[in-house]
Amino acid sequence: MTEIATQEFASPDELAGRLFESLVAGVELLSVYLGEKLGFYQALAQGGPQRPSELAAVTATHPRYAMEWLEQQATALLIAVDNPAAPPDERRYALPPGYEAVLVDELSPAFVAPAGRFIKVMGHAAEPLLDAYRTGGGLGWEQLGADAREAQAAFNRPFYATGLADLISHAPDIHYLLSADGASFAEIGCGGGHALIALAAAYPGLRAEGFDLDAATVAMARAHVEEAGLAERVTVHLRDAGDADLAGTFDLVAAFECIHDLSDPVAVLATMRRLAKPSGVVLVMDERVAEEFGAFGDPVERLCYGVSLFVCLPDGLSRQPSAATGTVMRPATLRRYALEAGFSGMEVLPLENDLFRFYRLEHQ
């Protein structure tokens, strides 16, 4: 009880207020889901101020629903209304200046609209998760559906597109390897393919190959590669990289934000070690959680534990036997996995990011 007593807790009334505010925030995130999926934000960004009937016509939605959504968004201070005293169907609504970066621009570092999809996915998964919690089973990404895959890819895309290559450039040995003509890069668990695209775009001589086991995810990644015009240098495989005859092939082998999801992270890390050239680099990017349990109230820690409850831990447990890592994979855990996989050590790279930590695994 002594340790608990040293933590700072709100009063019961304050806690009730906090949870009520969380309810409001959750409902508003779901309203963002509606706005993104129905194209409301995009229409406002492209067409400027609009009446409910005009927005409904542009988005092929019902005017009464469009009106309710617009009024809710204005009440939540997510969009602006020109004359609140006007008749409901005469009011004109618009995105405030700069809000496109948060709600529409998929490459903006401030783009967080996919958060609404995460809330929808977690709510949808809650009922089947009750059974998993009771039995020790799991729920894989394929069961979470398209919104989960697409939201994950969309949420990480701005960082990959605008920040990944810049961070890599601050790791001189990795930057040097990737800058060579004919350099090669393999990404394990490549998801939507945006990291492959970002590095291939930044390093014109680079050949990049992604590996994933989910057919729908691979199809999504291949489409993104085609859209980026990089299909000649970027290939996405629907197969286990461990089954490929690619030992000692790649200058850089990386796993971006996926090791904590895996049921057998040691086996995957061992595959990464085999794929790397003797002079190559094995790189893991994962959440920047605290090094030890006890970061009470920290927003990143709270977010990672929350996502773990509904997505990452159930995904890891959907295949047995499982390491059951969960989203909150601390450096000591990854170091243990790396040593078990045959690496000689692990270095935390001095690459600064609020959400992600970069690890170089030593294999010589």
BELMO-V881075 format. One record per residue. N is the residue number from 1. RES is the residue in one letter. OMEGA is omega as a letter, one per 30 degrees, with the letter a starting at -180 (none if undefined). Layout:
# BELMO-V881075
n:N res:RES omega:OMEGA
n:N res:RES omega:OMEGA
This chain:
# BELMO-V881075
n:1 res:M omega:a
n:2 res:T omega:a
n:3 res:E omega:l
n:4 res:I omega:a
n:5 res:A omega:a
n:6 res:T omega:l
n:7 res:Q omega:a
n:8 res:E omega:a
n:9 res:F omega:l
n:10 res:A omega:l
n:11 res:S omega:l
n:12 res:P omega:l
n:13 res:D omega:l
n:14 res:E omega:l
n:15 res:L omega:l
n:16 res:A omega:l
n:17 res:G omega:l
n:18 res:R omega:a
n:19 res:L omega:l
n:20 res:F omega:l
n:21 res:E omega:l
n:22 res:S omega:l
n:23 res:L omega:l
n:24 res:V omega:a
n:25 res:A omega:l
n:26 res:G omega:l
n:27 res:V omega:a
n:28 res:E omega:l
n:29 res:L omega:l
n:30 res:L omega:l
n:31 res:S omega:l
n:32 res:V omega:l
n:33 res:Y omega:l
n:34 res:L omega:a
n:35 res:G omega:l
n:36 res:E omega:a
n:37 res:K omega:a
n:38 res:L omega:l
n:39 res:G omega:a
n:40 res:F omega:a
n:41 res:Y omega:a
n:42 res:Q omega:a
n:43 res:A omega:l
n:44 res:L omega:l
n:45 res:A omega:a
n:46 res:Q omega:a
n:47 res:G omega:a
n:48 res:G omega:a
n:49 res:P omega:a
n:50 res:Q omega:l
n:51 res:R omega:l
n:52 res:P omega:a
n:53 res:S omega:l
n:54 res:E omega:l
n:55 res:L omega:l
n:56 res:A omega:a
n:57 res:A omega:a
n:58 res:V omega:a
n:59 res:T omega:a
n:60 res:A omega:l
n:61 res:T omega:a
n:62 res:H omega:a
n:63 res:P omega:a
n:64 res:R omega:l
n:65 res:Y omega:l
n:66 res:A omega:l
n:67 res:M omega:a
n:68 res:E omega:l
n:69 res:W omega:l
n:70 res:L omega:l
n:71 res:E omega:l
n:72 res:Q omega:a
n:73 res:Q omega:l
n:74 res:A omega:l
n:75 res:T omega:l
n:76 res:A omega:a
n:77 res:L omega:l
n:78 res:L omega:l
n:79 res:I omega:a
n:80 res:A omega:l
n:81 res:V omega:a
n:82 res:D omega:a
n:83 res:N omega:a
n:84 res:P omega:a
n:85 res:A omega:a
n:86 res:A omega:l
n:87 res:P omega:a
n:88 res:P omega:a
n:89 res:D omega:l
n:90 res:E omega:l
n:91 res:R omega:l
n:92 res:R omega:a
n:93 res:Y omega:a
n:94 res:A omega:l
n:95 res:L omega:l
n:96 res:P omega:a
n:97 res:P omega:l
n:98 res:G omega:a
n:99 res:Y omega:l
n:100 res:E omega:a
n:101 res:A omega:a
n:102 res:V omega:a
n:103 res:L omega:a
n:104 res:V omega:a
n:105 res:D omega:a
n:106 res:E omega:l
n:107 res:L omega:a
n:108 res:S omega:l
n:109 res:P omega:a
n:110 res:A omega:a
n:111 res:F omega:a
n:112 res:V omega:l
n:113 res:A omega:l
n:114 res:P omega:l
n:115 res:A omega:l
n:116 res:G omega:l
n:117 res:R omega:l
n:118 res:F omega:a
n:119 res:I omega:l
n:120 res:K omega:a
n:121 res:V omega:a
n:122 res:M omega:l
n:123 res:G omega:l
n:124 res:H omega:a
n:125 res:A omega:a
n:126 res:A omega:a
n:127 res:E omega:l
n:128 res:P omega:l
n:129 res:L omega:l
n:130 res:L omega:l
n:131 res:D omega:l
n:132 res:A omega:l
n:133 res:Y omega:a
n:134 res:R omega:a
n:135 res:T omega:a
n:136 res:G omega:l
n:137 res:G omega:a
n:138 res:G omega:a
n:139 res:L omega:a
n:140 res:G omega:a
n:141 res:W omega:a
n:142 res:E omega:l
n:143 res:Q omega:a
n:144 res:L omega:l
n:145 res:G omega:a
n:146 res:A omega:a
n:147 res:D omega:l
n:148 res:A omega:l
n:149 res:R omega:a
n:150 res:E omega:l
n:151 res:A omega:l
n:152 res:Q omega:a
n:153 res:A omega:a
n:154 res:A omega:a
n:155 res:F omega:a
n:156 res:N omega:a
n:157 res:R omega:a
n:158 res:P omega:l
n:159 res:F omega:l
n:160 res:Y omega:a
n:161 res:A omega:a
n:162 res:T omega:a
n:163 res:G omega:a
n:164 res:L omega:a
n:165 res:A omega:l
n:166 res:D omega:l
n:167 res:L omega:l
n:168 res:I omega:a
n:169 res:S omega:l
n:170 res:H omega:l
n:171 res:A omega:a
n:172 res:P omega:a
n:173 res:D omega:l
n:174 res:I omega:l
n:175 res:H omega:l
n:176 res:Y omega:l
n:177 res:L omega:a
n:178 res:L omega:a
n:179 res:S omega:a
n:180 res:A omega:l
n:181 res:D omega:a
n:182 res:G omega:l
n:183 res:A omega:a
n:184 res:S omega:a
n:185 res:F omega:l
n:186 res:A omega:l
n:187 res:E omega:l
n:188 res:I omega:a
n:189 res:G omega:a
n:190 res:C omega:l
n:191 res:G omega:a
n:192 res:G omega:l
n:193 res:G omega:a
n:194 res:H omega:l
n:195 res:A omega:l
n:196 res:L omega:a
n:197 res:I omega:a
n:198 res:A omega:a
n:199 res:L omega:l
n:200 res:A omega:l
n:201 res:A omega:a
n:202 res:A omega:a
n:203 res:Y omega:a
n:204 res:P omega:l
n:205 res:G omega:a
n:206 res:L omega:l
n:207 res:R omega:a
n:208 res:A omega:l
n:209 res:E omega:l
n:210 res:G omega:a
n:211 res:F omega:l
n:212 res:D omega:a
n:213 res:L omega:a
n:214 res:D omega:a
n:215 res:A omega:a
n:216 res:A omega:l
n:217 res:T omega:l
n:218 res:V omega:l
n:219 res:A omega:l
n:220 res:M omega:a
n:221 res:A omega:l
n:222 res:R omega:l
n:223 res:A omega:l
n:224 res:H omega:l
n:225 res:V omega:l
n:226 res:E omega:a
n:227 res:E omega:a
n:228 res:A omega:l
n:229 res:G omega:a
n:230 res:L omega:a
n:231 res:A omega:l
n:232 res:E omega:a
n:233 res:R omega:a
n:234 res:V omega:l
n:235 res:T omega:l
n:236 res:V omega:a
n:237 res:H omega:l
n:238 res:L omega:l
n:239 res:R omega:l
n:240 res:D omega:l
n:241 res:A omega:l
n:242 res:G omega:l
n:243 res:D omega:a
n:244 res:A omega:l
n:245 res:D omega:a
n:246 res:L omega:a
n:247 res:A omega:l
n:248 res:G omega:a
n:249 res:T omega:a
n:250 res:F omega:l
n:251 res:D omega:l
n:252 res:L omega:l
n:253 res:V omega:a
n:254 res:A omega:l
n:255 res:A omega:a
n:256 res:F omega:l
n:257 res:E omega:l
n:258 res:C omega:a
n:259 res:I omega:a
n:260 res:H omega:l
n:261 res:D omega:a
n:262 res:L omega:l
n:263 res:S omega:a
n:264 res:D omega:a
n:265 res:P omega:a
n:266 res:V omega:l
n:267 res:A omega:l
n:268 res:V omega:l
n:269 res:L omega:l
n:270 res:A omega:l
n:271 res:T omega:l
n:272 res:M omega:l
n:273 res:R omega:l
n:274 res:R omega:a
n:275 res:L omega:a
n:276 res:A omega:l
n:277 res:K omega:l
n:278 res:P omega:l
n:279 res:S omega:a
n:280 res:G omega:a
n:281 res:V omega:l
n:282 res:V omega:a
n:283 res:L omega:l
n:284 res:V omega:l
n:285 res:M omega:l
n:286 res:D omega:a
n:287 res:E omega:l
n:288 res:R omega:l
n:289 res:V omega:l
n:290 res:A omega:a
n:291 res:E omega:l
n:292 res:E omega:l
n:293 res:F omega:l
n:294 res:G omega:l
n:295 res:A omega:a
n:296 res:F omega:l
n:297 res:G omega:a
n:298 res:D omega:a
n:299 res:P omega:l
n:300 res:V omega:l
n:301 res:E omega:l
n:302 res:R omega:l
n:303 res:L omega:a
n:304 res:C omega:l
n:305 res:Y omega:l
n:306 res:G omega:l
n:307 res:V omega:l
n:308 res:S omega:a
n:309 res:L omega:a
n:310 res:F omega:a
n:311 res:V omega:a
n:312 res:C omega:l
n:313 res:L omega:l
n:314 res:P omega:l
n:315 res:D omega:l
n:316 res:G omega:a
n:317 res:L omega:l
n:318 res:S omega:l
n:319 res:R omega:a
n:320 res:Q omega:f
n:321 res:P omega:a
n:322 res:S omega:l
n:323 res:A omega:l
n:324 res:A omega:a
n:325 res:T omega:a
n:326 res:G omega:a
n:327 res:T omega:a
n:328 res:V omega:l
n:329 res:M omega:a
n:330 res:R omega:a
n:331 res:P omega:a
n:332 res:A omega:l
n:333 res:T omega:l
n:334 res:L omega:l
n:335 res:R omega:l
n:336 res:R omega:l
n:337 res:Y omega:a
n:338 res:A omega:l
n:339 res:L omega:l
n:340 res:E omega:l
n:341 res:A omega:l
n:342 res:G omega:l
n:343 res:F omega:a
n:344 res:S omega:a
n:345 res:G omega:a
n:346 res:M omega:l
n:347 res:E omega:l
n:348 res:V omega:a
n:349 res:L omega:a
n:350 res:P omega:l
n:351 res:L omega:a
n:352 res:E omega:l
n:353 res:N omega:a
n:354 res:D omega:a
n:355 res:L omega:a
n:356 res:F omega:l
n:357 res:R omega:a
n:358 res:F omega:a
n:359 res:Y omega:l
n:360 res:R omega:a
n:361 res:L omega:a
n:362 res:E omega:a
n:363 res:H omega:l
n:364 res:Q omega:none
